[in-house]
Every structure is written in C-alpha cells, then in structure tokens.
Amino acid sequence: MPEFIEITSKDNPLIKFVSNLQSSSKYRIKEGLFVLEGLRICDDAYQNNIKFDKLIVTKDAYNKHKNIIDNFVSISKNCYFLREDLFKKISDTNSPQGIIAVANKPQKNNNILNNGRFIALENIADPSNLGAIARTAEALGIDGIIVSSDCSDPYSPKCLRSSMGTLLRLPIYITDNIMEYIRNNKLRAFACVVEKDATDISTVKFSDGDVILIGNEANGLSEEAKLNSFDCLTISMKGKAESLNAAAAAAIAMWEMVR
C-alpha cells in the first residue's frame, strides 16, 4: 500500500488542484477525475470497484475510521495527510468529515441494452434534481439514466451527494444528442409534457426498451424531443398547480413505467 505524504503548506499544488475539481465541470472533464467527499460515498465507490487517484484525509479522520480508510488506501495511487485547516479549503461541505478521494471518471459508456427501461434527462440544470432522479430510479429498478451533455454534471459534488451514491452504481449514458442516441439504440421514447391534450401516463402500457424523457426545469423538453418521441405523455393533476418539479414528475413517471 502507498505511504501517506503529509502536506502542511497552504501553497501546495494539491490544494488548488482539488479545489478546481470541486468547483469546475470543465476541469473535471479535462482531467478525467472527480471528487468524492465523506466516508459513506467513498465506501460506495470502493464497493463498486472505482479506483482512487488520490486519497486525502486528516489524521483525526484516519484514527477514527482506520479500518475502512485502509480499504481506500489499498485502491489509491497516492495518499496524503492534510491538516484540518487546510482540509477545509478543499472541502465542499459545511462540516467536513476529513475524507476526500479523487477518483477516475468511468469511461463513457455507449453500450445500452434495449431490454431494459430507462429515464432520459434533457438539459436538467439543477444538480439536486439530477441526483434525486437518480436515487428514485435506482429505488424503482430503472435500468439506467441517459443524460444529455448539457445537463448538470452527474459527477459534481452536489449531484453525487443528492444521489446518495446512486450515480456510482446505476449505469449512466452521456450523449450530445439524446434523440439520436435513443433512435440508434432502438429504444422507444415517451416525452413527459404538461400539455393537457397529451396522453394520460396512467393509461400507457410500457414495455422493455422504453424511455421516459424529462426536460429542463424552466423550459421543459425541446421541440425535437417531443416531435421525435413515440408519444407525449402528461401526468393528470388536480387543483391549481400547472406543473410539477422535474424530480417529482420523473418519480411519478418512473413509477408508472415499472408498476
């Protein structure tokens, strides 16, 4: 196992490097790395065979969780001890646990089996929504998430926290053109819309190879997505509400798909 290197200077390049990974999607894409913070999510990654490029812990955290952290050390390329005050500079949480892993991003996965049921997200802007949708998808047995490249980054700290580790376990398929991807993989797309003349989702009989499309929080799905879908579906609502939050709409739609 690698030896721990102790960092005591605030000017150490590692501090800026991790801070950039925490804050910038472009930097994560450029480096092919992302940040996991906290014992639970690092353990989720370990259990799912995700390798760590760097493991950064405080000595206090190591003493508290030595047995578990030693597991992380065994899959890490480099390991570092960081002072508590310096750790706060790279942490993305209000109450840091003193454990950060810099992990290798999974290779872009374009191989999708068309005998499953999927949720597709077009331009979802809020990382909390993306994380919540992923968490519900796993709970309901959805087989994977198709994500347009203009969505919030699934590997951002907020997405990962909101998903409670789901984004490390559920297959994610990232694509520049979501409708072309669905068509090329011979999947049947259903656009989730707010139009009252759309088909009531509760009347649809879903089958394997089907995909439900959820659009941007403010603007919904693109015209391309709606025009190229097999059907447009709506969730019937009572009361004065005109629409649902994207994560709530996705949860209901996925429930209808699998029930």
C-alpha positions as CSV (number, residue, x, y, z in Angstrom):
1,M,0.0,0.0,0.0
2,P,1.2,3.6,-0.7
3,E,2.7,5.6,2.1
4,F,1.0,8.8,3.3
5,I,2.6,12.1,2.3
6,E,2.0,14.8,4.8
7,I,1.0,18.2,3.5
8,T,1.4,21.3,5.7
9,S,1.6,24.2,3.3
10,K,-1.4,26.1,2.0
11,D,0.5,26.7,-1.2
12,N,0.8,23.0,-2.1
13,P,-0.4,22.5,-5.7
14,L,-2.7,19.7,-4.5
15,I,-5.0,22.1,-2.7
16,K,-5.6,24.2,-5.8
17,F,-6.0,21.0,-7.9
18,V,-8.7,19.5,-5.7
19,S,-10.5,22.9,-5.3
20,N,-10.6,23.2,-9.1
21,L,-12.1,19.7,-9.4
22,Q,-14.7,20.5,-6.8
23,S,-15.8,23.7,-8.5
24,S,-15.4,23.2,-12.2
25,S,-17.2,20.7,-14.5
26,K,-14.8,21.7,-17.4
27,Y,-11.8,20.9,-15.1
28,R,-13.3,17.5,-14.2
29,I,-13.8,16.7,-17.9
30,K,-10.3,17.9,-18.8
31,E,-8.6,15.8,-16.0
32,G,-10.9,12.8,-16.2
33,L,-11.3,12.9,-12.5
34,F,-14.0,13.8,-9.9
35,V,-14.1,14.3,-6.1
36,L,-15.8,12.1,-3.5
37,E,-16.2,13.5,-0.1
38,G,-17.2,11.7,3.1
39,L,-16.9,8.2,4.5
40,R,-20.1,6.8,3.1
41,I,-19.7,7.9,-0.6
42,C,-16.1,6.9,-0.6
43,D,-17.1,3.5,0.7
44,D,-19.8,3.2,-2.0
45,A,-17.1,3.9,-4.6
46,Y,-14.8,1.3,-3.0
47,Q,-17.6,-1.3,-3.1
48,N,-18.3,-0.5,-6.8
49,N,-14.6,-1.0,-7.8
50,I,-13.9,2.6,-8.5
51,K,-10.2,3.3,-8.3
52,F,-8.8,6.4,-6.5
53,D,-6.1,8.5,-8.0
54,K,-5.7,10.4,-4.7
55,L,-6.8,9.8,-1.1
56,I,-6.7,12.8,1.2
57,V,-7.5,12.5,4.9
58,T,-6.9,14.3,8.2
59,K,-5.1,12.4,10.9
60,D,-8.1,12.6,13.1
61,A,-10.4,11.0,10.4
62,Y,-7.8,8.3,9.9
63,N,-7.6,7.5,13.6
64,K,-11.5,7.3,13.8
65,H,-12.0,5.2,10.8
66,K,-8.7,3.4,10.3
67,N,-10.1,0.0,9.2
68,I,-12.3,1.5,6.5
69,I,-9.8,4.1,5.3
70,D,-7.2,1.3,4.9
71,N,-9.5,-0.2,2.3
72,F,-9.4,3.1,0.4
73,V,-5.6,3.1,0.7
74,S,-5.5,-0.2,-1.0
75,I,-7.1,1.1,-4.2
76,S,-5.4,4.6,-4.1
77,K,-2.5,5.6,-6.3
78,N,-1.3,8.4,-3.9
79,C,-2.3,9.1,-0.2
80,Y,-2.0,12.3,1.7
81,F,-2.4,13.6,5.3
82,L,-3.8,17.1,5.4
83,R,-4.1,19.5,8.3
84,E,-7.7,20.3,9.5
85,D,-7.5,23.9,8.5
86,L,-6.1,23.0,5.0
87,F,-8.7,20.3,4.5
88,K,-11.5,22.9,5.0
89,K,-10.0,24.8,2.0
90,I,-10.7,21.9,-0.3
91,S,-14.0,20.6,1.3
92,D,-17.4,21.3,-0.4
93,T,-19.3,20.6,2.8
94,N,-20.1,22.7,5.9
95,S,-19.0,20.0,8.3
96,P,-16.1,18.1,6.7
97,Q,-15.5,14.5,7.8
98,G,-11.9,14.8,6.8
99,I,-12.0,12.2,3.9
100,I,-11.7,13.0,0.2
101,A,-11.0,10.7,-2.7
102,V,-10.1,11.9,-6.2
103,A,-11.5,9.2,-8.4
104,N,-11.1,8.3,-12.0
105,K,-14.2,9.1,-14.0
106,P,-15.8,5.9,-15.5
107,Q,-15.2,5.6,-19.2
108,K,-18.0,7.0,-21.3
109,N,-20.5,4.1,-21.7
110,N,-22.3,4.0,-25.0
111,N,-23.4,0.3,-24.9
112,I,-27.0,0.1,-23.7
113,L,-29.2,-3.0,-23.7
114,N,-32.6,-2.4,-25.2
115,N,-34.3,-4.9,-23.0
116,G,-34.4,-2.5,-20.0
117,R,-36.4,0.6,-19.0
118,F,-34.8,3.9,-18.8
119,I,-35.1,7.6,-17.8
120,A,-33.6,10.2,-20.1
121,L,-32.8,13.7,-18.9
122,E,-32.6,16.6,-21.3
123,N,-30.9,19.8,-20.0
124,I,-31.7,19.3,-16.3
125,A,-29.9,22.3,-14.8
126,D,-30.3,21.7,-11.0
127,P,-27.8,19.1,-9.7
128,S,-30.1,18.3,-6.8
129,N,-32.8,17.3,-9.3
130,L,-30.5,15.1,-11.2
131,G,-29.3,13.4,-8.0
132,A,-32.8,13.0,-6.7
133,I,-34.0,11.5,-10.0
134,A,-31.1,9.0,-10.0
135,R,-31.9,8.0,-6.4
136,T,-35.5,7.3,-7.3
137,A,-34.5,5.5,-10.5
138,E,-32.4,3.0,-8.5
139,A,-35.1,2.5,-5.9
140,L,-37.7,1.7,-8.6
141,G,-35.5,-0.6,-10.6
142,I,-34.9,1.6,-13.6
143,D,-32.0,0.1,-15.7
144,G,-30.1,3.3,-16.4
145,I,-30.1,7.0,-17.0
146,I,-29.5,8.7,-20.3
147,V,-28.2,12.2,-19.8
148,S,-27.7,14.9,-22.4
149,S,-24.3,16.6,-22.3
150,D,-26.0,20.0,-21.4
151,C,-27.3,18.6,-18.2
152,S,-25.8,19.4,-14.8
153,D,-22.6,17.3,-14.4
154,P,-23.5,13.9,-12.8
155,Y,-20.1,13.9,-11.2
156,S,-20.4,17.3,-9.4
157,P,-20.2,17.2,-5.6
158,K,-23.9,18.3,-5.3
159,C,-25.2,15.7,-7.7
160,L,-23.3,12.9,-6.0
161,R,-24.5,13.9,-2.6
162,S,-28.1,14.3,-3.7
163,S,-28.0,10.8,-5.3
164,M,-26.7,9.2,-2.1
165,G,-24.2,7.3,-4.1
166,T,-26.7,6.1,-6.8
167,L,-24.7,7.7,-9.6
168,L,-21.8,5.4,-8.7
169,R,-24.0,2.3,-9.1
170,L,-26.6,3.0,-11.8
171,P,-25.4,2.9,-15.4
172,I,-25.2,6.5,-16.9
173,Y,-25.1,7.1,-20.6
174,I,-24.0,10.6,-21.5
175,T,-24.7,11.8,-25.1
176,D,-24.5,15.0,-27.1
177,N,-27.8,14.2,-29.0
178,I,-30.3,12.4,-26.8
179,M,-32.9,11.7,-29.5
180,E,-30.3,10.4,-31.9
181,Y,-28.9,8.2,-29.2
182,I,-32.3,6.8,-28.4
183,R,-33.0,6.1,-32.0
184,N,-29.7,4.5,-32.7
185,N,-30.2,2.1,-29.8
186,K,-33.7,1.2,-31.0
187,L,-35.4,2.4,-27.9
188,R,-39.0,3.8,-27.8
189,A,-39.2,7.4,-26.4
190,F,-42.1,8.9,-24.4
191,A,-41.9,12.6,-23.8
192,C,-43.2,13.8,-20.5
193,V,-45.0,17.2,-21.1
194,V,-47.5,19.5,-19.4
195,E,-49.9,19.8,-22.4
196,K,-53.4,18.8,-21.4
197,D,-54.1,17.1,-24.8
198,A,-51.2,14.7,-24.3
199,T,-51.9,11.0,-23.4
200,D,-52.5,10.4,-19.7
201,I,-49.5,8.5,-18.5
202,S,-51.6,6.2,-16.3
203,T,-53.2,4.7,-19.5
204,V,-49.9,3.6,-21.1
205,K,-48.7,0.1,-21.2
206,F,-44.9,0.3,-21.0
207,S,-42.5,-2.5,-22.1
208,D,-38.8,-3.2,-22.2
209,G,-36.9,-0.9,-24.5
210,D,-39.0,2.2,-23.4
211,V,-37.5,5.5,-22.3
212,I,-39.3,8.4,-20.5
213,L,-37.9,11.8,-21.3
214,I,-37.8,14.6,-18.7
215,G,-36.9,18.1,-19.7
216,N,-35.4,21.3,-18.3
217,E,-36.9,22.7,-15.1
218,A,-38.0,26.0,-16.7
219,N,-38.5,25.2,-20.4
220,G,-39.4,21.5,-20.5
221,L,-38.4,19.3,-23.4
222,S,-37.1,20.6,-26.7
223,E,-39.4,20.5,-29.7
224,E,-37.0,18.0,-31.3
225,A,-37.6,15.6,-28.3
226,K,-41.3,16.0,-28.4
227,L,-41.6,15.6,-32.2
228,N,-39.4,12.6,-32.4
229,S,-40.9,10.7,-29.5
230,F,-43.3,7.8,-29.9
231,D,-45.9,9.6,-27.8
232,C,-46.2,12.7,-25.5
233,L,-47.5,11.9,-22.0
234,T,-48.9,14.0,-19.2
235,I,-49.5,13.5,-15.5
236,S,-53.0,14.4,-14.7
237,M,-53.2,16.9,-11.8
238,K,-56.0,18.3,-9.6
239,G,-56.0,21.7,-8.0
240,K,-54.4,24.8,-9.4
241,A,-50.9,23.6,-9.9
242,E,-49.9,23.8,-13.6
243,S,-46.7,21.7,-13.4
244,L,-44.5,19.5,-11.2
245,N,-40.9,19.9,-10.1
246,A,-38.7,17.9,-12.6
247,A,-37.7,15.4,-9.9
248,A,-41.3,14.9,-8.8
249,A,-42.5,14.4,-12.4
250,A,-39.7,11.9,-13.0
251,A,-40.6,9.9,-9.9
252,I,-44.2,9.6,-10.9
253,A,-43.4,8.8,-14.5
254,M,-40.9,6.1,-13.5
255,W,-43.4,4.6,-11.0
256,E,-46.0,4.4,-13.9
257,M,-43.3,2.8,-16.1
258,V,-42.5,-0.1,-13.7
259,R,-45.7,-0.7,-11.8
